[in-house]
Amino acid sequence: MHSENLQNLLVSAERENKMKQSTFEALLRVYVRLEEIVEELNNLSDNAVDLGDYDDASLLQARANILYEQMENLDFVISELEG
C-alpha cells in the first residue's frame, strides 16, 4: 500500500462502516508514518555505506527491516478491517 491509496481506502471504509472512522484513520496515519521512517532509515543506511560506516549501516538497515515488517502487518490488518 502506498500513500496515494490511503484516500481510496478511507472512502471505501467509510462506505462500508465496518469500523469506527477514527480507528481506521489512525491506522492509516500510523502506516504513513512508518513508511516515512522506513524510507529515512534506508536513506541513512545508504549514506552510512557511502561513508564506509558499515556497522551503522547494518544497524539502520536492521531497524528499517523490522519496521517494514510492521508495516506489512498493519497493511494486512487495515485490509482485513476494510473488508
PDB file with SEQRES, HELIX, SHEET and CRYST1 records, atoms N, CA, C and O in Angstrom:
SEQRES   1 A   83  MET HIS SER GLU ASN LEU GLN ASN LEU LEU VAL SER ALA          
SEQRES   2 A   83  GLU ARG GLU ASN LYS MET LYS GLN SER THR PHE GLU ALA          
SEQRES   3 A   83  LEU LEU ARG VAL TYR VAL ARG LEU GLU GLU ILE VAL GLU          
SEQRES   4 A   83  GLU LEU ASN ASN LEU SER ASP ASN ALA VAL ASP LEU GLY          
SEQRES   5 A   83  ASP TYR ASP ASP ALA SER LEU LEU GLN ALA ARG ALA ASN          
SEQRES   6 A   83  ILE LEU TYR GLU GLN MET GLU ASN LEU ASP PHE VAL ILE          
SEQRES   7 A   83  SER GLU LEU GLU GLY                                          
HELIX    1 AA1 SER A    3  GLU A   16  1                                  14    
HELIX    2 AA2 GLN A   21  ASP A   50  1                                  30    
HELIX    3 AA3 TYR A   54  GLU A   82  1                                  29    
CRYST1    1.000    1.000    1.000  90.00  90.00  90.00 P 1           1          
ATOM      1  N   MET A   1       0.851  -1.169   0.000  1.00  0.00           N  
ATOM      2  CA  MET A   1       0.000   0.000   0.000  1.00  0.00           C  
ATOM      3  C   MET A   1       0.896   1.231   0.000  1.00  0.00           C  
ATOM      4  O   MET A   1       1.886   1.290   0.729  1.00  0.00           O  
ATOM      5  N   HIS A   2       0.547   2.196  -0.808  1.00  0.00           N  
ATOM      6  CA  HIS A   2       1.288   3.446  -0.859  1.00  0.00           C  
ATOM      7  C   HIS A   2       0.375   4.571  -0.422  1.00  0.00           C  
ATOM      8  O   HIS A   2      -0.845   4.417  -0.376  1.00  0.00           O  
ATOM      9  N   SER A   3       0.971   5.686  -0.107  1.00  0.00           N  
ATOM     10  CA  SER A   3       0.226   6.836   0.404  1.00  0.00           C  
ATOM     11  C   SER A   3      -0.922   7.246  -0.510  1.00  0.00           C  
ATOM     12  O   SER A   3      -1.977   7.659  -0.029  1.00  0.00           O  
ATOM     13  N   GLU A   4      -0.730   7.139  -1.814  1.00  0.00           N  
ATOM     14  CA  GLU A   4      -1.774   7.567  -2.738  1.00  0.00           C  
ATOM     15  C   GLU A   4      -3.021   6.693  -2.650  1.00  0.00           C  
ATOM     16  O   GLU A   4      -4.099   7.118  -3.065  1.00  0.00           O  
ATOM     17  N   ASN A   5      -2.892   5.493  -2.122  1.00  0.00           N  
ATOM     18  CA  ASN A   5      -4.050   4.606  -1.986  1.00  0.00           C  
ATOM     19  C   ASN A   5      -4.825   4.846  -0.701  1.00  0.00           C  
ATOM     20  O   ASN A   5      -5.925   4.318  -0.536  1.00  0.00           O  
ATOM     21  N   LEU A   6      -4.271   5.631   0.206  1.00  0.00           N  
ATOM     22  CA  LEU A   6      -4.895   5.795   1.508  1.00  0.00           C  
ATOM     23  C   LEU A   6      -6.258   6.465   1.418  1.00  0.00           C  
ATOM     24  O   LEU A   6      -7.191   6.059   2.110  1.00  0.00           O  
ATOM     25  N   GLN A   7      -6.385   7.467   0.590  1.00  0.00           N  
ATOM     26  CA  GLN A   7      -7.673   8.151   0.468  1.00  0.00           C  
ATOM     27  C   GLN A   7      -8.736   7.198  -0.056  1.00  0.00           C  
ATOM     28  O   GLN A   7      -9.870   7.216   0.422  1.00  0.00           O  
ATOM     29  N   ASN A   8      -8.388   6.373  -1.025  1.00  0.00           N  
ATOM     30  CA  ASN A   8      -9.346   5.400  -1.548  1.00  0.00           C  
ATOM     31  C   ASN A   8      -9.789   4.418  -0.478  1.00  0.00           C  
ATOM     32  O   ASN A   8     -10.967   4.068  -0.400  1.00  0.00           O  
ATOM     33  N   LEU A   9      -8.848   3.973   0.346  1.00  0.00           N  
ATOM     34  CA  LEU A   9      -9.187   3.067   1.435  1.00  0.00           C  
ATOM     35  C   LEU A   9     -10.113   3.746   2.437  1.00  0.00           C  
ATOM     36  O   LEU A   9     -11.069   3.145   2.926  1.00  0.00           O  
ATOM     37  N   LEU A  10      -9.816   4.987   2.728  1.00  0.00           N  
ATOM     38  CA  LEU A  10     -10.612   5.748   3.678  1.00  0.00           C  
ATOM     39  C   LEU A  10     -12.051   5.877   3.195  1.00  0.00           C  
ATOM     40  O   LEU A  10     -12.988   5.652   3.960  1.00  0.00           O  
ATOM     41  N   VAL A  11     -12.225   6.234   1.948  1.00  0.00           N  
ATOM     42  CA  VAL A  11     -13.563   6.387   1.378  1.00  0.00           C  
ATOM     43  C   VAL A  11     -14.293   5.050   1.379  1.00  0.00           C  
ATOM     44  O   VAL A  11     -15.475   4.979   1.716  1.00  0.00           O  
ATOM     45  N   SER A  12     -13.589   4.001   1.005  1.00  0.00           N  
ATOM     46  CA  SER A  12     -14.188   2.675   0.963  1.00  0.00           C  
ATOM     47  C   SER A  12     -14.640   2.228   2.349  1.00  0.00           C  
ATOM     48  O   SER A  12     -15.746   1.709   2.505  1.00  0.00           O  
ATOM     49  N   ALA A  13     -13.804   2.424   3.340  1.00  0.00           N  
ATOM     50  CA  ALA A  13     -14.147   2.009   4.710  1.00  0.00           C  
ATOM     51  C   ALA A  13     -15.319   2.824   5.240  1.00  0.00           C  
ATOM     52  O   ALA A  13     -16.170   2.304   5.962  1.00  0.00           O  
ATOM     53  N   GLU A  14     -15.360   4.085   4.884  1.00  0.00           N  
ATOM     54  CA  GLU A  14     -16.454   4.936   5.328  1.00  0.00           C  
ATOM     55  C   GLU A  14     -17.777   4.424   4.771  1.00  0.00           C  
ATOM     56  O   GLU A  14     -18.784   4.399   5.479  1.00  0.00           O  
ATOM     57  N   ARG A  15     -17.775   4.022   3.527  1.00  0.00           N  
ATOM     58  CA  ARG A  15     -18.982   3.489   2.902  1.00  0.00           C  
ATOM     59  C   ARG A  15     -19.414   2.187   3.569  1.00  0.00           C  
ATOM     60  O   ARG A  15     -20.602   1.942   3.781  1.00  0.00           O  
ATOM     61  N   GLU A  16     -18.446   1.378   3.888  1.00  0.00           N  
ATOM     62  CA  GLU A  16     -18.731   0.063   4.455  1.00  0.00           C  
ATOM     63  C   GLU A  16     -19.149   0.144   5.921  1.00  0.00           C  
ATOM     64  O   GLU A  16     -19.893  -0.714   6.399  1.00  0.00           O  
ATOM     65  N   ASN A  17     -18.680   1.167   6.642  1.00  0.00           N  
ATOM     66  CA  ASN A  17     -18.970   1.333   8.066  1.00  0.00           C  
ATOM     67  C   ASN A  17     -18.639   0.080   8.867  1.00  0.00           C  
ATOM     68  O   ASN A  17     -19.409  -0.324   9.738  1.00  0.00           O  
ATOM     69  N   LYS A  18     -17.496  -0.535   8.574  1.00  0.00           N  
ATOM     70  CA  LYS A  18     -17.105  -1.758   9.254  1.00  0.00           C  
ATOM     71  C   LYS A  18     -16.300  -1.496  10.519  1.00  0.00           C  
ATOM     72  O   LYS A  18     -16.038  -2.425  11.284  1.00  0.00           O  
ATOM     73  N   MET A  19     -15.908  -0.264  10.748  1.00  0.00           N  
ATOM     74  CA  MET A  19     -15.207   0.092  11.963  1.00  0.00           C  
ATOM     75  C   MET A  19     -15.378   1.576  12.178  1.00  0.00           C  
ATOM     76  O   MET A  19     -15.820   2.307  11.292  1.00  0.00           O  
ATOM     77  N   LYS A  20     -15.020   2.005  13.367  1.00  0.00           N  
ATOM     78  CA  LYS A  20     -15.074   3.434  13.620  1.00  0.00           C  
ATOM     79  C   LYS A  20     -14.153   4.148  12.648  1.00  0.00           C  
ATOM     80  O   LYS A  20     -13.029   3.707  12.405  1.00  0.00           O  
ATOM     81  N   GLN A  21     -14.624   5.234  12.104  1.00  0.00           N  
ATOM     82  CA  GLN A  21     -13.822   6.015  11.162  1.00  0.00           C  
ATOM     83  C   GLN A  21     -12.526   6.491  11.812  1.00  0.00           C  
ATOM     84  O   GLN A  21     -11.471   6.485  11.178  1.00  0.00           O  
ATOM     85  N   SER A  22     -12.603   6.897  13.060  1.00  0.00           N  
ATOM     86  CA  SER A  22     -11.410   7.407  13.747  1.00  0.00           C  
ATOM     87  C   SER A  22     -10.343   6.323  13.898  1.00  0.00           C  
ATOM     88  O   SER A  22      -9.149   6.612  13.820  1.00  0.00           O  
ATOM     89  N   THR A  23     -10.765   5.089  14.110  1.00  0.00           N  
ATOM     90  CA  THR A  23      -9.810   3.974  14.221  1.00  0.00           C  
ATOM     91  C   THR A  23      -9.123   3.730  12.892  1.00  0.00           C  
ATOM     92  O   THR A  23      -7.904   3.570  12.829  1.00  0.00           O  
ATOM     93  N   PHE A  24      -9.909   3.702  11.840  1.00  0.00           N  
ATOM     94  CA  PHE A  24      -9.350   3.475  10.517  1.00  0.00           C  
ATOM     95  C   PHE A  24      -8.368   4.586  10.141  1.00  0.00           C  
ATOM     96  O   PHE A  24      -7.280   4.317   9.632  1.00  0.00           O  
ATOM     97  N   GLU A  25      -8.759   5.822  10.395  1.00  0.00           N  
ATOM     98  CA  GLU A  25      -7.883   6.958  10.095  1.00  0.00           C  
ATOM     99  C   GLU A  25      -6.595   6.891  10.897  1.00  0.00           C  
ATOM    100  O   GLU A  25      -5.525   7.203  10.374  1.00  0.00           O  
ATOM    101  N   ALA A  26      -6.681   6.490  12.157  1.00  0.00           N  
ATOM    102  CA  ALA A  26      -5.483   6.368  12.999  1.00  0.00           C  
ATOM    103  C   ALA A  26      -4.538   5.308  12.440  1.00  0.00           C  
ATOM    104  O   ALA A  26      -3.327   5.522  12.387  1.00  0.00           O  
ATOM    105  N   LEU A  27      -5.079   4.179  12.027  1.00  0.00           N  
ATOM    106  CA  LEU A  27      -4.248   3.120  11.452  1.00  0.00           C  
ATOM    107  C   LEU A  27      -3.556   3.585  10.176  1.00  0.00           C  
ATOM    108  O   LEU A  27      -2.385   3.281   9.950  1.00  0.00           O  
ATOM    109  N   LEU A  28      -4.275   4.312   9.355  1.00  0.00           N  
ATOM    110  CA  LEU A  28      -3.681   4.825   8.121  1.00  0.00           C  
ATOM    111  C   LEU A  28      -2.569   5.837   8.419  1.00  0.00           C  
ATOM    112  O   LEU A  28      -1.526   5.825   7.764  1.00  0.00           O  
ATOM    113  N   ARG A  29      -2.792   6.711   9.407  1.00  0.00           N  
ATOM    114  CA  ARG A  29      -1.761   7.687   9.768  1.00  0.00           C  
ATOM    115  C   ARG A  29      -0.503   6.987  10.266  1.00  0.00           C  
ATOM    116  O   ARG A  29       0.611   7.379   9.917  1.00  0.00           O  
ATOM    117  N   VAL A  30      -0.678   5.966  11.071  1.00  0.00           N  
ATOM    118  CA  VAL A  30       0.471   5.212  11.580  1.00  0.00           C  
ATOM    119  C   VAL A  30       1.206   4.538  10.433  1.00  0.00           C  
ATOM    120  O   VAL A  30       2.437   4.532  10.397  1.00  0.00           O  
ATOM    121  N   TYR A  31       0.461   3.977   9.503  1.00  0.00           N  
ATOM    122  CA  TYR A  31       1.090   3.340   8.341  1.00  0.00           C  
ATOM    123  C   TYR A  31       1.946   4.339   7.568  1.00  0.00           C  
ATOM    124  O   TYR A  31       3.080   4.034   7.201  1.00  0.00           O  
ATOM    125  N   VAL A  32       1.411   5.519   7.324  1.00  0.00           N  
ATOM    126  CA  VAL A  32       2.145   6.547   6.577  1.00  0.00           C  
ATOM    127  C   VAL A  32       3.396   6.962   7.338  1.00  0.00           C  
ATOM    128  O   VAL A  32       4.459   7.135   6.741  1.00  0.00           O  
ATOM    129  N   ARG A  33       3.277   7.122   8.640  1.00  0.00           N  
ATOM    130  CA  ARG A  33       4.456   7.489   9.441  1.00  0.00           C  
ATOM    131  C   ARG A  33       5.523   6.410   9.374  1.00  0.00           C  
ATOM    132  O   ARG A  33       6.707   6.703   9.208  1.00  0.00           O  
ATOM    133  N   LEU A  34       5.098   5.163   9.504  1.00  0.00           N  
ATOM    134  CA  LEU A  34       6.061   4.065   9.414  1.00  0.00           C  
ATOM    135  C   LEU A  34       6.751   4.059   8.055  1.00  0.00           C  
ATOM    136  O   LEU A  34       7.958   3.841   7.960  1.00  0.00           O  
ATOM    137  N   GLU A  35       5.972   4.301   7.009  1.00  0.00           N  
ATOM    138  CA  GLU A  35       6.531   4.350   5.656  1.00  0.00           C  
ATOM    139  C   GLU A  35       7.615   5.429   5.563  1.00  0.00           C  
ATOM    140  O   GLU A  35       8.669   5.206   4.968  1.00  0.00           O  
ATOM    141  N   GLU A  36       7.355   6.583   6.145  1.00  0.00           N  
ATOM    142  CA  GLU A  36       8.323   7.684   6.134  1.00  0.00           C  
ATOM    143  C   GLU A  36       9.568   7.333   6.940  1.00  0.00           C  
ATOM    144  O   GLU A  36      10.685   7.628   6.516  1.00  0.00           O  
ATOM    145  N   ILE A  37       9.384   6.706   8.094  1.00  0.00           N  
ATOM    146  CA  ILE A  37      10.514   6.332   8.942  1.00  0.00           C  
ATOM    147  C   ILE A  37      11.377   5.282   8.260  1.00  0.00           C  
ATOM    148  O   ILE A  37      12.605   5.364   8.289  1.00  0.00           O  
ATOM    149  N   VAL A  38      10.730   4.291   7.643  1.00  0.00           N  
ATOM    150  CA  VAL A  38      11.482   3.242   6.942  1.00  0.00           C  
ATOM    151  C   VAL A  38      12.299   3.862   5.809  1.00  0.00           C  
ATOM    152  O   VAL A  38      13.464   3.510   5.618  1.00  0.00           O  
ATOM    153  N   GLU A  39      11.703   4.767   5.071  1.00  0.00           N  
ATOM    154  CA  GLU A  39      12.429   5.431   3.988  1.00  0.00           C  
ATOM    155  C   GLU A  39      13.629   6.209   4.532  1.00  0.00           C  
ATOM    156  O   GLU A  39      14.720   6.161   3.964  1.00  0.00           O  
ATOM    157  N   GLU A  40      13.417   6.916   5.625  1.00  0.00           N  
ATOM    158  CA  GLU A  40      14.519   7.676   6.220  1.00  0.00           C  
ATOM    159  C   GLU A  40      15.636   6.754   6.701  1.00  0.00           C  
ATOM    160  O   GLU A  40      16.812   7.033   6.467  1.00  0.00           O  
ATOM    161  N   LEU A  41      15.284   5.672   7.363  1.00  0.00           N  
ATOM    162  CA  LEU A  41      16.295   4.722   7.839  1.00  0.00           C  
ATOM    163  C   LEU A  41      17.067   4.109   6.676  1.00  0.00           C  
ATOM    164  O   LEU A  41      18.284   3.942   6.758  1.00  0.00           O  
ATOM    165  N   ASN A  42      16.370   3.775   5.601  1.00  0.00           N  
ATOM    166  CA  ASN A  42      17.054   3.236   4.423  1.00  0.00           C  
ATOM    167  C   ASN A  42      18.019   4.260   3.822  1.00  0.00           C  
ATOM    168  O   ASN A  42      19.136   3.916   3.434  1.00  0.00           O  
ATOM    169  N   ASN A  43      17.585   5.513   3.748  1.00  0.00           N  
ATOM    170  CA  ASN A  43      18.467   6.564   3.229  1.00  0.00           C  
ATOM    171  C   ASN A  43      19.686   6.751   4.129  1.00  0.00           C  
ATOM    172  O   ASN A  43      20.807   6.889   3.639  1.00  0.00           O  
ATOM    173  N   LEU A  44      19.470   6.755   5.429  1.00  0.00           N  
ATOM    174  CA  LEU A  44      20.586   6.890   6.368  1.00  0.00           C  
ATOM    175  C   LEU A  44      21.549   5.708   6.255  1.00  0.00           C  
ATOM    176  O   LEU A  44      22.766   5.867   6.348  1.00  0.00           O  
ATOM    177  N   SER A  45      20.983   4.535   6.055  1.00  0.00           N  
ATOM    178  CA  SER A  45      21.813   3.339   5.882  1.00  0.00           C  
ATOM    179  C   SER A  45      22.659   3.452   4.612  1.00  0.00           C  
ATOM    180  O   SER A  45      23.850   3.139   4.620  1.00  0.00           O  
ATOM    181  N   ASP A  46      22.037   3.896   3.533  1.00  0.00           N  
ATOM    182  CA  ASP A  46      22.781   4.085   2.280  1.00  0.00           C  
ATOM    183  C   ASP A  46      23.906   5.101   2.454  1.00  0.00           C  
ATOM    184  O   ASP A  46      25.016   4.901   1.962  1.00  0.00           O  
ATOM    185  N   ASN A  47      23.610   6.189   3.157  1.00  0.00           N  
ATOM    186  CA  ASN A  47      24.636   7.210   3.409  1.00  0.00           C  
ATOM    187  C   ASN A  47      25.781   6.644   4.248  1.00  0.00           C  
ATOM    188  O   ASN A  47      26.949   6.941   4.000  1.00  0.00           O  
ATOM    189  N   ALA A  48      25.436   5.828   5.239  1.00  0.00           N  
ATOM    190  CA  ALA A  48      26.465   5.224   6.085  1.00  0.00           C  
ATOM    191  C   ALA A  48      27.369   4.307   5.256  1.00  0.00           C  
ATOM    192  O   ALA A  48      28.584   4.289   5.452  1.00  0.00           O  
ATOM    193  N   VAL A  49      26.784   3.555   4.342  1.00  0.00           N  
ATOM    194  CA  VAL A  49      27.583   2.688   3.460  1.00  0.00           C  
ATOM    195  C   VAL A  49      28.528   3.541   2.620  1.00  0.00           C  
ATOM    196  O   VAL A  49      29.706   3.216   2.474  1.00  0.00           O  
ATOM    197  N   ASP A  50      28.002   4.630   2.070  1.00  0.00           N  
ATOM    198  CA  ASP A  50      28.833   5.517   1.251  1.00  0.00           C  
ATOM    199  C   ASP A  50      30.028   6.059   2.032  1.00  0.00           C  
ATOM    200  O   ASP A  50      31.091   6.318   1.467  1.00  0.00           O  
ATOM    201  N   LEU A  51      29.833   6.224   3.337  1.00  0.00           N  
ATOM    202  CA  LEU A  51      30.913   6.742   4.197  1.00  0.00           C  
ATOM    203  C   LEU A  51      31.778   5.633   4.777  1.00  0.00           C  
ATOM    204  O   LEU A  51      32.737   5.903   5.500  1.00  0.00           O  
ATOM    205  N   GLY A  52      31.444   4.399   4.467  1.00  0.00           N  
ATOM    206  CA  GLY A  52      32.221   3.271   4.983  1.00  0.00           C  
ATOM    207  C   GLY A  52      31.872   2.901   6.411  1.00  0.00           C  
ATOM    208  O   GLY A  52      32.612   2.150   7.046  1.00  0.00           O  
ATOM    209  N   ASP A  53      30.771   3.404   6.929  1.00  0.00           N  
ATOM    210  CA  ASP A  53      30.325   3.085   8.292  1.00  0.00           C  
ATOM    211  C   ASP A  53      29.396   1.871   8.239  1.00  0.00           C  
ATOM    212  O   ASP A  53      28.180   1.991   8.383  1.00  0.00           O  
ATOM    213  N   TYR A  54      29.994   0.715   8.032  1.00  0.00           N  
ATOM    214  CA  TYR A  54      29.202  -0.484   7.775  1.00  0.00           C  
ATOM    215  C   TYR A  54      28.441  -0.973   8.998  1.00  0.00           C  
ATOM    216  O   TYR A  54      27.347  -1.520   8.860  1.00  0.00           O  
ATOM    217  N   ASP A  55      28.999  -0.788  10.201  1.00  0.00           N  
ATOM    218  CA  ASP A  55      28.271  -1.177  11.407  1.00  0.00           C  
ATOM    219  C   ASP A  55      27.008  -0.336  11.568  1.00  0.00           C  
ATOM    220  O   ASP A  55      25.937  -0.865  11.870  1.00  0.00           O  
ATOM    221  N   ASP A  56      27.137   0.977  11.365  1.00  0.00           N  
ATOM    222  CA  ASP A  56      25.975   1.855  11.458  1.00  0.00           C  
ATOM    223  C   ASP A  56      24.964   1.513  10.368  1.00  0.00           C  
ATOM    224  O   ASP A  56      23.759   1.477  10.617  1.00  0.00           O  
ATOM    225  N   ALA A  57      25.458   1.265   9.171  1.00  0.00           N  
ATOM    226  CA  ALA A  57      24.568   0.929   8.060  1.00  0.00           C  
ATOM    227  C   ALA A  57      23.775  -0.336   8.366  1.00  0.00           C  
ATOM    228  O   ALA A  57      22.577  -0.406   8.094  1.00  0.00           O  
ATOM    229  N   SER A  58      24.439  -1.318   8.924  1.00  0.00           N  
ATOM    230  CA  SER A  58      23.780  -2.573   9.260  1.00  0.00           C  
ATOM    231  C   SER A  58      22.705  -2.373  10.323  1.00  0.00           C  
ATOM    232  O   SER A  58      21.609  -2.924  10.221  1.00  0.00           O  
ATOM    233  N   LEU A  59      23.024  -1.589  11.332  1.00  0.00           N  
ATOM    234  CA  LEU A  59      22.054  -1.307  12.388  1.00  0.00           C  
ATOM    235  C   LEU A  59      20.837  -0.568  11.832  1.00  0.00           C  
ATOM    236  O   LEU A  59      19.697  -0.927  12.127  1.00  0.00           O  
ATOM    237  N   LEU A  60      21.084   0.451  11.037  1.00  0.00           N  
ATOM    238  CA  LEU A  60      19.989   1.229  10.446  1.00  0.00           C  
ATOM    239  C   LEU A  60      19.118   0.364   9.538  1.00  0.00           C  
ATOM    240  O   LEU A  60      17.891   0.464   9.566  1.00  0.00           O  
ATOM    241  N   GLN A  61      19.757  -0.481   8.736  1.00  0.00           N  
ATOM    242  CA  GLN A  61      19.007  -1.354   7.836  1.00  0.00           C  
ATOM    243  C   GLN A  61      18.187  -2.373   8.610  1.00  0.00           C  
ATOM    244  O   GLN A  61      17.053  -2.677   8.239  1.00  0.00           O  
ATOM    245  N   ALA A  62      18.759  -2.898   9.682  1.00  0.00           N  
ATOM    246  CA  ALA A  62      18.024  -3.865  10.509  1.00  0.00           C  
ATOM    247  C   ALA A  62      16.777  -3.227  11.108  1.00  0.00           C  
ATOM    248  O   ALA A  62      15.713  -3.845  11.131  1.00  0.00           O  
ATOM    249  N   ARG A  63      16.903  -2.004  11.590  1.00  0.00           N  
ATOM    250  CA  ARG A  63      15.743  -1.292  12.149  1.00  0.00           C  
ATOM    251  C   ARG A  63      14.708  -1.028  11.055  1.00  0.00           C  
ATOM    252  O   ARG A  63      13.509  -1.180  11.288  1.00  0.00           O  
ATOM    253  N   ALA A  64      15.159  -0.640   9.883  1.00  0.00           N  
ATOM    254  CA  ALA A  64      14.242  -0.400   8.764  1.00  0.00           C  
ATOM    255  C   ALA A  64      13.490  -1.682   8.411  1.00  0.00           C  
ATOM    256  O   ALA A  64      12.288  -1.648   8.150  1.00  0.00           O  
ATOM    257  N   ASN A  65      14.192  -2.800   8.403  1.00  0.00           N  
ATOM    258  CA  ASN A  65      13.561  -4.076   8.066  1.00  0.00           C  
ATOM    259  C   ASN A  65      12.485  -4.455   9.084  1.00  0.00           C  
ATOM    260  O   ASN A  65      11.412  -4.934   8.717  1.00  0.00           O  
ATOM    261  N   ILE A  66      12.781  -4.237  10.349  1.00  0.00           N  
ATOM    262  CA  ILE A  66      11.809  -4.559  11.403  1.00  0.00           C  
ATOM    263  C   ILE A  66      10.563  -3.695  11.251  1.00  0.00           C  
ATOM    264  O   ILE A  66       9.441  -4.194  11.342  1.00  0.00           O  
ATOM    265  N   LEU A  67      10.758  -2.414  11.023  1.00  0.00           N  
ATOM    266  CA  LEU A  67       9.612  -1.524  10.872  1.00  0.00           C  
ATOM    267  C   LEU A  67       8.838  -1.828   9.587  1.00  0.00           C  
ATOM    268  O   LEU A  67       7.615  -1.689   9.545  1.00  0.00           O  
ATOM    269  N   TYR A  68       9.556  -2.243   8.542  1.00  0.00           N  
ATOM    270  CA  TYR A  68       8.867  -2.616   7.302  1.00  0.00           C  
ATOM    271  C   TYR A  68       7.959  -3.829   7.538  1.00  0.00           C  
ATOM    272  O   TYR A  68       6.847  -3.889   7.014  1.00  0.00           O  
ATOM    273  N   GLU A  69       8.436  -4.785   8.323  1.00  0.00           N  
ATOM    274  CA  GLU A  69       7.602  -5.936   8.663  1.00  0.00           C  
ATOM    275  C   GLU A  69       6.349  -5.488   9.405  1.00  0.00           C  
ATOM    276  O   GLU A  69       5.263  -6.023   9.180  1.00  0.00           O  
ATOM    277  N   GLN A  70       6.501  -4.509  10.285  1.00  0.00           N  
ATOM    278  CA  GLN A  70       5.348  -3.976  10.997  1.00  0.00           C  
ATOM    279  C   GLN A  70       4.378  -3.291  10.034  1.00  0.00           C  
ATOM    280  O   GLN A  70       3.161  -3.378  10.196  1.00  0.00           O  
ATOM    281  N   MET A  71       4.932  -2.613   9.038  1.00  0.00           N  
ATOM    282  CA  MET A  71       4.086  -2.000   8.008  1.00  0.00           C  
ATOM    283  C   MET A  71       3.270  -3.064   7.281  1.00  0.00           C  
ATOM    284  O   MET A  71       2.073  -2.890   7.053  1.00  0.00           O  
ATOM    285  N   GLU A  72       3.920  -4.159   6.921  1.00  0.00           N  
ATOM    286  CA  GLU A  72       3.210  -5.231   6.228  1.00  0.00           C  
ATOM    287  C   GLU A  72       2.096  -5.797   7.100  1.00  0.00           C  
ATOM    288  O   GLU A  72       0.995  -6.061   6.617  1.00  0.00           O  
ATOM    289  N   ASN A  73       2.385  -5.982   8.389  1.00  0.00           N  
ATOM    290  CA  ASN A  73       1.375  -6.483   9.313  1.00  0.00           C  
ATOM    291  C   ASN A  73       0.208  -5.508   9.426  1.00  0.00           C  
ATOM    292  O   ASN A  73      -0.955  -5.910   9.420  1.00  0.00           O  
ATOM    293  N   LEU A  74       0.530  -4.235   9.529  1.00  0.00           N  
ATOM    294  CA  LEU A  74      -0.502  -3.211   9.635  1.00  0.00           C  
ATOM    295  C   LEU A  74      -1.324  -3.144   8.345  1.00  0.00           C  
ATOM    296  O   LEU A  74      -2.541  -2.961   8.392  1.00  0.00           O  
ATOM    297  N   ASP A  75      -0.677  -3.286   7.222  1.00  0.00           N  
ATOM    298  CA  ASP A  75      -1.377  -3.312   5.939  1.00  0.00           C  
ATOM    299  C   ASP A  75      -2.394  -4.452   5.920  1.00  0.00           C  
ATOM    300  O   ASP A  75      -3.518  -4.284   5.447  1.00  0.00           O  
ATOM    301  N   PHE A  76      -1.995  -5.596   6.433  1.00  0.00           N  
ATOM    302  CA  PHE A  76      -2.899  -6.738   6.492  1.00  0.00           C  
ATOM    303  C   PHE A  76      -4.097  -6.432   7.397  1.00  0.00           C  
ATOM    304  O   PHE A  76      -5.240  -6.712   7.035  1.00  0.00           O  
ATOM    305  N   VAL A  77      -3.834  -5.860   8.563  1.00  0.00           N  
ATOM    306  CA  VAL A  77      -4.909  -5.511   9.493  1.00  0.00           C  
ATOM    307  C   VAL A  77      -5.878  -4.527   8.855  1.00  0.00           C  
ATOM    308  O   VAL A  77      -7.095  -4.698   8.928  1.00  0.00           O  
ATOM    309  N   ILE A  78      -5.323  -3.490   8.226  1.00  0.00           N  
ATOM    310  CA  ILE A  78      -6.172  -2.486   7.568  1.00  0.00           C  
ATOM    311  C   ILE A  78      -7.021  -3.141   6.484  1.00  0.00           C  
ATOM    312  O   ILE A  78      -8.216  -2.868   6.371  1.00  0.00           O  
ATOM    313  N   SER A  79      -6.405  -3.995   5.701  1.00  0.00           N  
ATOM    314  CA  SER A  79      -7.141  -4.669   4.623  1.00  0.00           C  
ATOM    315  C   SER A  79      -8.252  -5.554   5.181  1.00  0.00           C  
ATOM    316  O   SER A  79      -9.355  -5.591   4.635  1.00  0.00           O  
ATOM    317  N   GLU A  80      -7.963  -6.259   6.258  1.00  0.00           N  
ATOM    318  CA  GLU A  80      -8.976  -7.119   6.861  1.00  0.00           C  
ATOM    319  C   GLU A  80     -10.123  -6.307   7.444  1.00  0.00           C  
ATOM    320  O   GLU A  80     -11.289  -6.671   7.287  1.00  0.00           O  
ATOM    321  N   LEU A  81      -9.800  -5.228   8.105  1.00  0.00           N  
ATOM    322  CA  LEU A  81     -10.838  -4.397   8.692  1.00  0.00           C  
ATOM    323  C   LEU A  81     -11.657  -3.700   7.627  1.00  0.00           C  
ATOM    324  O   LEU A  81     -12.844  -3.426   7.805  1.00  0.00           O  
ATOM    325  N   GLU A  82     -10.999  -3.421   6.519  1.00  0.00           N  
ATOM    326  CA  GLU A  82     -11.674  -2.739   5.427  1.00  0.00           C  
ATOM    327  C   GLU A  82     -12.738  -3.619   4.782  1.00  0.00           C  
ATOM    328  O   GLU A  82     -13.804  -3.142   4.393  1.00  0.00           O  
ATOM    329  N   GLY A  83     -12.440  -4.874   4.678  1.00  0.00           N  
ATOM    330  CA  GLY A  83     -13.473  -5.633   4.031  1.00  0.00           C  
ATOM    331  C   GLY A  83     -13.122  -6.997   3.630  1.00  0.00           C  
ATOM    332  O   GLY A  83     -13.954  -7.710   3.070  1.00  0.00           O  
TER     333      GLY A  83                                                      
END                                                                             
